[in-house]
């Protein structure tokens, strides 16, 4: 529970994020509305909806953190307007449809916390025709970065700080999406928009976008930074861009290179990012035409899989009850 509380403290202490959600919910929720707080965690968004005049809020959360939401809402005096469901939302049947759905499952790279499938299902089964979802859409952003701290995530496995027998884990770390807090001066090229996605629609099975960057200075490229600009409702937006003065405190997604690549101002970098949002798999290809270097990575290669896990993942596998079953 200590780790869970620490995680949720960061959500509750992000003043910019809270201000943006409060503004969006204040515009979207009308007196008496039925609201669903999807993946509610501590219940913060549902509490905002109740304070904005909601007549009923359904709090939905699989984890035990829902007990924090339950007690917080009771302490705030809204117990009679709240109902709690400790359940996976894909298996949930609500007693009525909602006017508004609120959700904060926006990951470091927007889609990487399952929000696409989550809101597509929720819109189909929980939302009234003409109802509102918060958030409504997001833009995926990408930029090459030079970051000494981020470089250590791969380099620490080969710098002599661990026994040589474990140096192979550098390759595993290079095929892993990392959470980092970047600064604007660590960007080595202008930010590009990879793709714009509307929420509440059928989740795409596969995303693939290529973009070209021109370096704005000399340096070395340690990897790619993925982040988002998210439209919550109406004109209310939030971003975790390292270049934004009003960014929320959510980290960026760092997609590393196993070895650095030197660049000069004006050099071109080509990047292709592919993803399967349903299982959060990401692949990235980075090319440097001036040097001819090419790097390919996928988070699938960062998974520590054994043969039994691969066997269980086979599409034609027939499940059998284990001893507990």
C-alpha positions as CSV (number, residue, x, y, z in Angstrom):
1,X,0.0,0.0,0.0
2,X,2.9,2.4,0.7
3,X,3.9,2.3,-3.0
4,X,0.3,2.9,-4.1
5,X,-0.1,5.9,-1.8
6,X,3.2,7.3,-3.0
7,X,2.0,7.0,-6.6
8,X,-1.4,8.6,-5.9
9,X,0.2,11.4,-3.8
10,X,1.9,12.5,-7.0
11,X,-1.5,12.6,-8.8
12,X,-3.1,14.6,-5.9
13,X,-0.2,17.1,-5.6
14,X,-0.1,18.1,-9.3
15,X,-1.6,21.5,-9.0
16,X,-1.7,22.2,-12.7
17,X,-3.4,19.0,-13.6
18,X,-5.9,19.5,-10.9
19,X,-6.7,23.0,-12.1
20,X,-7.2,21.8,-15.6
21,X,-9.5,18.9,-14.7
22,X,-11.5,21.1,-12.3
23,X,-12.0,23.7,-15.1
24,X,-13.0,21.0,-17.6
25,X,-15.4,19.3,-15.2
26,X,-16.9,22.7,-14.2
27,X,-17.7,23.3,-17.8
28,X,-19.0,19.9,-18.6
29,X,-21.1,18.8,-15.5
30,X,-24.5,20.3,-15.1
31,X,-26.6,20.2,-11.9
32,X,-28.1,16.7,-11.4
33,X,-25.9,15.0,-14.0
34,X,-24.9,11.3,-13.7
35,X,-21.2,11.0,-13.8
36,X,-18.8,8.0,-14.1
37,X,-15.3,8.3,-12.6
38,X,-13.5,5.6,-14.6
39,X,-10.4,4.2,-13.0
40,X,-11.2,6.5,-10.1
41,X,-8.1,5.9,-7.9
42,X,-8.6,8.2,-4.9
43,X,-11.8,9.6,-6.4
44,X,-10.5,13.0,-7.1
45,X,-12.3,13.6,-10.4
46,X,-15.5,12.2,-9.1
47,X,-15.2,14.5,-6.1
48,X,-14.8,17.5,-8.5
49,X,-17.9,16.4,-10.3
50,X,-19.9,16.3,-7.1
51,X,-18.6,19.7,-6.1
52,X,-19.7,20.9,-9.6
53,X,-23.3,19.7,-8.9
54,X,-23.5,16.1,-10.1
55,X,-26.5,14.3,-8.8
56,X,-24.8,10.9,-8.8
57,X,-21.3,9.7,-9.3
58,X,-20.3,6.1,-10.0
59,X,-16.7,5.4,-8.9
60,X,-15.1,2.5,-10.8
61,X,-11.7,1.1,-9.7
62,X,-10.2,-2.4,-9.7
63,X,-7.6,-1.7,-7.0
64,X,-7.8,-1.4,-3.2
65,X,-7.2,2.4,-3.6
66,X,-11.0,2.7,-4.1
67,X,-11.3,2.5,-0.3
68,X,-9.5,5.8,-0.1
69,X,-12.1,7.2,-2.5
70,X,-14.9,5.7,-0.5
71,X,-13.8,7.3,2.8
72,X,-12.8,10.6,1.1
73,X,-16.2,11.0,-0.5
74,X,-18.0,10.2,2.8
75,X,-15.9,12.7,4.7
76,X,-16.7,15.3,2.1
77,X,-20.5,14.8,2.8
78,X,-21.4,13.2,-0.6
79,X,-21.9,9.6,0.5
80,X,-25.6,9.7,-0.5
81,X,-24.6,10.7,-4.1
82,X,-21.9,8.1,-4.6
83,X,-21.7,4.4,-5.5
84,X,-18.5,2.4,-5.7
85,X,-17.6,-0.5,-7.9
86,X,-14.4,-2.4,-7.2
87,X,-14.3,-4.1,-10.5
88,X,-12.8,-4.2,-14.0
89,X,-14.8,-1.7,-16.0
90,X,-15.0,-4.1,-19.1
91,X,-16.9,-6.5,-16.9
92,X,-19.1,-3.9,-15.2
93,X,-22.8,-3.3,-15.7
94,X,-24.0,0.1,-14.4
95,X,-27.6,0.7,-13.2
96,X,-28.0,3.6,-15.6
97,X,-26.2,5.5,-18.3
98,X,-24.1,8.6,-17.6
99,X,-24.2,12.2,-18.8
100,X,-20.4,12.6,-18.3
101,X,-17.5,10.2,-18.1
102,X,-14.2,11.4,-16.5
103,X,-10.9,9.5,-16.6
104,X,-7.3,10.3,-15.9
105,X,-5.7,7.2,-17.5
106,X,-3.5,9.4,-19.7
107,X,-0.1,7.8,-19.8
108,X,3.3,9.3,-20.3
109,X,2.8,8.8,-24.1
110,X,-1.0,9.3,-23.7
111,X,-2.2,5.9,-25.0
112,X,0.2,3.7,-23.0
113,X,-2.1,3.3,-20.0
114,X,-4.9,1.6,-21.9
115,X,-7.1,4.7,-22.3
116,X,-8.1,4.1,-25.9
117,X,-9.8,0.8,-25.3
118,X,-11.1,1.9,-21.9
119,X,-13.0,4.9,-23.2
120,X,-14.2,3.2,-26.4
121,X,-15.9,0.6,-24.3
122,X,-17.2,3.1,-21.7
123,X,-18.7,5.3,-24.4
124,X,-20.4,2.4,-26.0
125,X,-21.9,0.9,-22.8
126,X,-22.0,3.7,-20.1
127,X,-22.6,7.0,-21.9
128,X,-25.9,8.5,-22.9
129,X,-26.3,9.6,-26.5
130,X,-24.9,13.1,-26.7
131,X,-23.0,12.6,-23.4
132,X,-19.6,14.1,-22.7
133,X,-16.2,12.4,-22.1
134,X,-13.2,14.0,-20.3
135,X,-10.7,13.9,-21.9
136,X,-11.9,14.1,-25.6
137,X,-8.7,13.8,-27.7
138,X,-4.9,14.0,-27.6
139,X,-2.0,14.6,-29.9
140,X,1.1,12.3,-29.7
141,X,4.3,14.3,-29.6
142,X,7.9,13.2,-30.3
143,X,11.3,14.8,-30.2
144,X,14.9,13.5,-30.2
145,X,16.8,14.3,-27.0
146,X,20.2,14.6,-25.5
147,X,19.9,13.8,-21.8
148,X,22.7,12.7,-19.5
149,X,20.3,11.4,-16.9
150,X,18.3,9.4,-19.4
151,X,21.5,8.0,-21.0
152,X,22.3,6.4,-17.6
153,X,19.2,4.1,-17.9
154,X,21.1,2.1,-20.5
155,X,24.7,3.0,-19.7
156,X,24.6,2.0,-16.0
157,X,24.6,-1.7,-17.0
158,X,27.9,-1.4,-18.8
159,X,29.8,1.2,-16.8
160,X,31.3,-1.2,-14.3
161,X,28.9,-0.5,-11.5
162,X,27.4,-4.0,-11.7
163,X,29.2,-7.3,-12.3
164,X,30.1,-7.9,-15.9
165,X,27.9,-10.9,-16.1
166,X,24.9,-8.6,-16.0
167,X,26.0,-6.2,-18.7
168,X,23.7,-7.9,-21.2
169,X,20.8,-6.1,-19.5
170,X,21.8,-2.9,-21.3
171,X,20.1,-4.3,-24.4
172,X,17.0,-5.1,-22.4
173,X,17.0,-1.6,-21.0
174,X,17.4,-0.1,-24.5
175,X,14.2,-2.0,-25.5
176,X,12.3,-0.6,-22.6
177,X,10.0,2.5,-22.3
178,X,11.3,4.6,-19.4
179,X,9.6,7.4,-17.4
180,X,11.8,10.5,-17.3
181,X,11.5,14.2,-16.5
182,X,13.1,16.1,-19.3
183,X,14.0,19.8,-19.6
184,X,13.4,21.9,-22.7
185,X,17.1,22.4,-23.3
186,X,17.5,18.6,-23.7
187,X,15.5,18.6,-26.9
188,X,17.9,18.4,-29.9
189,X,15.2,19.1,-32.6
190,X,11.8,20.7,-32.9
191,X,8.9,18.8,-31.5
192,X,6.8,16.9,-34.1
193,X,3.2,15.7,-33.9
194,X,3.0,12.0,-34.7
195,X,-0.8,11.5,-34.6
196,X,-4.0,13.0,-33.4
197,X,-6.5,10.6,-31.8
198,X,-10.1,11.1,-30.7
199,X,-11.2,9.2,-27.6
200,X,-14.3,7.1,-27.3
201,X,-13.9,5.6,-30.8
202,X,-12.9,2.0,-31.6
203,X,-9.3,1.6,-30.5
204,X,-6.9,1.2,-33.4
205,X,-5.2,-2.2,-33.4
206,X,-2.0,-0.7,-34.7
207,X,-0.4,2.8,-34.9
208,X,2.5,3.6,-37.2
209,X,3.9,7.1,-38.0
210,X,7.1,8.3,-39.5
211,X,8.5,11.8,-39.1
212,X,11.6,13.8,-39.9
213,X,13.5,16.1,-37.7
214,X,16.2,18.7,-38.3
215,X,18.7,19.2,-35.5
216,X,18.7,22.7,-34.0
217,X,22.2,22.3,-32.5
218,X,25.3,20.0,-32.4
219,X,25.1,17.2,-29.8
220,X,24.4,13.5,-29.3
221,X,21.1,11.8,-29.5
222,X,20.4,9.5,-26.6
223,X,16.9,8.5,-27.7
224,X,13.4,9.8,-28.4
225,X,11.0,11.5,-26.0
226,X,7.3,10.8,-26.4
227,X,4.6,13.0,-24.7
228,X,1.2,14.5,-25.3
229,X,-1.1,17.5,-25.7
230,X,-4.5,16.5,-24.4
231,X,-7.9,18.2,-24.9
232,X,-9.9,17.7,-21.8
233,X,-13.1,19.6,-22.7
234,X,-13.9,22.6,-24.7
235,X,-10.8,24.9,-24.6
236,X,-9.3,23.2,-21.6
237,X,-6.1,21.4,-22.4
238,X,-3.1,19.8,-20.6
239,X,0.3,18.6,-21.7
240,X,3.4,17.0,-20.2
241,X,5.7,18.5,-22.9
242,X,9.2,19.4,-21.6
243,X,9.0,22.6,-23.6
244,X,5.8,23.9,-22.0
245,X,5.9,26.4,-19.2
246,X,2.5,25.1,-17.9
247,X,3.2,21.4,-18.2
248,X,1.6,19.0,-15.7
249,X,4.0,16.9,-13.6
250,X,3.6,13.7,-15.5
251,X,6.9,12.2,-16.9
252,X,7.6,11.8,-20.5
253,X,8.2,8.4,-22.2
254,X,11.9,7.9,-23.1
255,X,12.6,5.5,-25.9
256,X,16.4,5.0,-25.8
257,X,19.2,4.2,-28.1
258,X,21.7,1.6,-26.9
259,X,24.6,3.7,-28.1
260,X,24.5,7.5,-28.7
261,X,24.6,9.0,-32.2
262,X,26.5,12.3,-32.9
263,X,24.7,15.0,-34.9
264,X,25.4,18.4,-36.2
265,X,23.1,21.4,-36.5
266,X,21.0,21.0,-39.6
267,X,21.4,17.2,-39.7
268,X,18.3,15.2,-40.5
269,X,16.9,12.4,-38.2
270,X,14.1,10.1,-39.3
271,X,12.0,8.3,-36.7
272,X,9.3,5.8,-37.0
273,X,7.1,4.9,-34.0
274,X,4.8,1.9,-34.1
275,X,2.5,0.7,-31.3
276,X,-0.2,-1.8,-30.4
277,X,-2.2,0.2,-27.9
278,X,-4.2,-2.8,-26.6
279,X,-1.1,-4.3,-25.0
280,X,1.1,-1.2,-24.9
281,X,3.8,-2.6,-27.1
282,X,5.9,0.1,-28.8
283,X,8.6,-0.1,-31.4
284,X,10.9,2.6,-32.7
285,X,13.3,3.0,-35.6
286,X,15.7,5.9,-35.7
287,X,17.9,6.7,-38.7
288,X,20.7,9.2,-39.2
289,X,21.2,9.8,-42.9
290,X,24.4,11.8,-42.5
291,X,26.3,8.9,-40.7
292,X,24.2,6.0,-42.1
293,X,23.4,4.8,-38.6
294,X,20.1,3.0,-38.0
295,X,18.7,1.8,-34.7
296,X,15.7,-0.5,-34.1
297,X,14.0,-1.4,-30.8
298,X,10.8,-2.8,-29.5
299,X,9.5,-3.1,-25.9
300,X,8.7,-6.8,-26.8
301,X,12.4,-7.4,-26.6
302,X,12.5,-5.7,-23.2
303,X,10.1,-8.2,-21.7
304,X,11.7,-11.0,-19.7
305,X,9.7,-13.9,-21.1
306,X,10.2,-17.6,-20.3
307,X,8.9,-20.5,-22.5
308,X,5.8,-21.0,-20.3
309,X,4.7,-17.4,-20.8
310,X,5.2,-17.7,-24.6
311,X,3.2,-20.9,-24.6
312,X,0.3,-19.4,-22.7
313,X,0.2,-16.5,-25.3
314,X,-0.3,-18.8,-28.2
315,X,-3.7,-17.9,-29.9
316,X,-4.7,-21.6,-30.2
317,X,-3.8,-22.5,-26.6
318,X,-6.6,-24.4,-24.7
319,X,-6.7,-23.2,-21.1
320,X,-6.8,-25.8,-18.3
321,X,-7.8,-25.3,-14.7
322,X,-4.8,-25.1,-12.3
323,X,-4.9,-26.5,-8.7
324,X,-6.5,-23.4,-7.3
325,X,-9.1,-23.4,-10.1
